[in-house]
Amino acid sequence: MQGSEGGTGAAPPEFSNSVGTPLVEGLVLVDDLLRGAGLRDDVKVICSGKVTSGFGVVRNLSLGADLCNSARGMMFALGCIQALKCGTNHCPTGIATQDPKLMSGLHVPSKTERVRRFQQKTVHTATEIISAAGVSNPAELSRSMIKLRRDGVNSASYGELFPPCQPGSLLEGAAAEPLQEIWRQGQAKLASTKK
């Protein structure tokens, strides 16, 4: 799944800014729906969307992702300046273009090394945070282990902000009401398509 933060400079601004669900909320919803339906162990969730740090990776893993993509971070490491010209063939850094003159600005050997170092440091930072959380495997992370600073003084764990859905609770009608309502609407839509 990709949060509404994702996309490229080729995406229309209206889509990038106004369509979709932010990654955190979307990831929590997908994880809860799969858990509530008793399917979480059968489906792998891969997420992306504005992930540029080791903490971003750990946060997403704690919210339910099994794997986290980081395209934006890699683009920055490559030299992207977010000129928003990806779909025009006029990328000034030479990354998103087929124009030989512009492509000549992309020095592959040095950029390769920058991307490698960025990836290495991101993974190193993520493993440090995972260790600091007291777990030895990213699969052991949970929402309650990661906190969100709400302002200069207050923080709350993602578990407090998004209490996890209990396995099978949607099937039993015992999930939190907003989630149960989404489930009912989905079931009704599914039933209407079978007629």
C-alpha positions as CSV (number, residue, x, y, z in Angstrom):
1,M,0.0,0.0,0.0
2,Q,1.2,3.5,-0.7
3,G,0.1,6.5,1.4
4,S,-1.3,9.6,-0.3
5,E,2.1,11.1,0.4
6,G,3.6,9.0,-2.4
7,G,3.8,9.6,-6.1
8,T,6.2,11.5,-8.3
9,G,6.5,14.9,-9.7
10,A,4.5,13.6,-12.6
11,A,1.4,13.2,-10.4
12,P,-1.2,16.0,-10.7
13,P,-0.9,18.2,-7.6
14,E,-4.6,17.6,-6.8
15,F,-3.9,13.9,-6.5
16,S,-0.7,14.3,-4.5
17,N,-2.3,16.8,-2.1
18,S,-5.9,15.7,-1.8
19,V,-6.6,12.1,-2.8
20,G,-5.8,9.0,-0.8
21,T,-5.2,8.2,2.8
22,P,-2.1,9.2,4.6
23,L,0.2,6.2,5.1
24,V,-0.1,6.0,8.9
25,E,-3.9,5.9,8.9
26,G,-4.0,3.7,5.8
27,L,-1.5,1.2,7.2
28,V,-3.4,1.0,10.5
29,L,-6.7,0.5,8.7
30,V,-5.3,-2.3,6.4
31,D,-3.6,-4.0,9.4
32,D,-6.8,-3.8,11.5
33,L,-9.1,-5.1,8.7
34,L,-6.8,-8.0,8.0
35,R,-6.5,-8.8,11.8
36,G,-10.2,-8.4,12.4
37,A,-11.0,-10.7,9.4
38,G,-8.6,-13.3,10.7
39,L,-6.4,-13.0,7.6
40,R,-3.3,-11.1,8.9
41,D,-1.0,-14.1,8.9
42,D,-2.0,-14.9,5.3
43,V,-1.3,-11.5,3.7
44,K,2.0,-9.6,3.5
45,V,1.7,-5.8,3.7
46,I,4.2,-3.7,1.8
47,C,4.1,0.0,2.4
48,S,5.7,3.2,0.9
49,G,5.0,6.9,1.0
50,K,7.4,9.6,2.1
51,V,9.7,7.1,3.9
52,T,13.1,8.8,4.2
53,S,14.6,7.6,7.5
54,G,15.3,4.6,9.7
55,F,12.7,5.8,12.1
56,G,10.1,6.0,9.3
57,V,10.8,2.3,8.5
58,V,10.5,1.3,12.1
59,R,7.3,3.3,12.6
60,N,5.7,1.6,9.6
61,L,6.8,-1.9,10.7
62,S,5.4,-1.2,14.2
63,L,2.1,-0.2,12.6
64,G,1.7,-3.4,10.7
65,A,3.9,-3.3,7.6
66,D,5.8,-6.5,6.8
67,L,8.1,-4.6,4.4
68,C,8.8,-0.9,3.8
69,N,9.8,0.7,0.6
70,S,11.7,4.0,0.4
71,A,11.6,5.4,-3.1
72,R,11.7,9.0,-2.0
73,G,14.7,8.7,0.2
74,M,16.6,6.9,-2.6
75,M,15.6,9.7,-5.1
76,F,17.0,12.3,-2.7
77,A,20.2,10.3,-2.3
78,L,20.4,10.2,-6.1
79,G,20.1,13.9,-6.2
80,C,16.4,14.6,-6.8
81,I,15.6,18.3,-6.0
82,Q,11.8,17.8,-6.4
83,A,11.6,20.1,-9.4
84,L,8.3,18.3,-10.2
85,K,9.2,17.8,-13.8
86,C,9.3,14.0,-13.8
87,G,6.6,13.7,-16.4
88,T,8.0,16.4,-18.7
89,N,11.3,14.8,-19.8
90,H,12.9,18.1,-18.4
91,C,14.3,16.9,-15.0
92,P,17.1,19.3,-14.3
93,T,19.1,16.7,-12.4
94,G,19.0,14.1,-15.2
95,I,17.2,11.5,-13.1
96,A,13.8,11.4,-14.7
97,T,14.5,12.2,-18.3
98,Q,15.6,10.6,-21.5
99,D,17.2,13.8,-22.8
100,P,20.9,13.0,-23.3
101,K,22.0,16.6,-22.4
102,L,20.1,16.5,-19.1
103,M,21.2,12.9,-18.4
104,S,24.8,13.9,-18.6
105,G,24.4,15.7,-15.3
106,L,23.8,12.3,-13.6
107,H,27.2,10.9,-12.7
108,V,26.3,7.2,-12.1
109,P,29.4,6.1,-10.3
110,S,29.2,8.8,-7.6
111,K,25.4,8.6,-7.3
112,T,25.6,4.8,-7.0
113,E,27.9,5.2,-4.0
114,R,25.6,7.9,-2.4
115,V,22.5,5.6,-2.8
116,R,24.5,2.7,-1.3
117,R,25.6,4.7,1.7
118,F,22.1,6.2,2.2
119,Q,20.6,2.7,2.2
120,Q,23.3,1.3,4.5
121,K,22.8,4.2,7.1
122,T,19.0,3.9,6.9
123,V,19.1,0.2,7.7
124,H,21.7,0.7,10.4
125,T,19.6,3.4,12.1
126,A,16.5,1.2,11.8
127,T,18.3,-1.7,13.5
128,E,19.5,0.6,16.3
129,I,15.9,1.8,16.9
130,I,14.6,-1.8,16.9
131,S,17.3,-2.8,19.4
132,A,16.5,0.3,21.6
133,A,12.8,-0.9,21.6
134,G,14.1,-4.0,23.3
135,V,13.3,-6.5,20.5
136,S,15.6,-8.6,18.4
137,N,13.3,-9.0,15.3
138,P,11.3,-6.3,13.5
139,A,8.3,-8.7,13.6
140,E,8.2,-8.2,17.4
141,L,7.5,-4.5,17.1
142,S,4.1,-3.2,18.1
143,R,2.2,0.0,18.0
144,S,2.7,0.5,21.7
145,M,6.5,0.6,21.3
146,I,6.6,3.8,19.2
147,K,5.5,7.2,20.4
148,L,4.3,10.2,18.5
149,R,5.2,13.6,19.8
150,R,1.9,15.5,19.8
151,D,3.4,18.9,20.8
152,G,6.4,20.1,22.7
153,V,5.3,18.4,25.9
154,N,2.9,15.5,25.2
155,S,3.4,12.2,23.4
156,A,1.3,9.1,22.9
157,S,2.1,5.7,21.7
158,Y,0.6,4.6,18.4
159,G,-1.1,1.9,20.4
160,E,-2.9,4.5,22.4
161,L,-3.8,6.5,19.3
162,F,-4.8,3.4,17.2
163,P,-5.8,0.5,19.5
164,P,-5.1,-2.7,17.6
165,C,-8.0,-4.8,16.4
166,Q,-8.3,-8.2,17.9
167,P,-7.9,-11.2,15.6
168,G,-11.3,-12.3,14.2
169,S,-13.2,-9.5,16.0
170,L,-14.8,-8.2,12.7
171,L,-16.2,-11.7,12.0
172,E,-17.7,-11.8,15.5
173,G,-19.1,-8.2,15.3
174,A,-16.9,-7.3,18.2
175,A,-14.5,-4.7,16.7
176,A,-14.5,-1.0,17.5
177,E,-17.6,0.6,16.0
178,P,-15.9,2.7,13.3
179,L,-14.0,-0.3,12.0
180,Q,-17.1,-2.6,12.3
181,E,-19.0,-0.1,10.2
182,I,-16.4,-0.2,7.5
183,W,-16.7,-4.0,7.6
184,R,-20.5,-3.8,7.3
185,Q,-20.4,-1.5,4.4
186,G,-17.9,-3.7,2.6
187,Q,-20.0,-6.8,3.3
188,A,-23.1,-5.0,1.9
189,K,-21.3,-3.9,-1.2
190,L,-20.0,-7.5,-1.7
191,A,-23.5,-8.9,-1.3
192,S,-24.9,-6.4,-3.8
193,T,-22.4,-7.4,-6.5
194,K,-23.3,-11.1,-6.1
195,K,-26.9,-10.4,-7.1
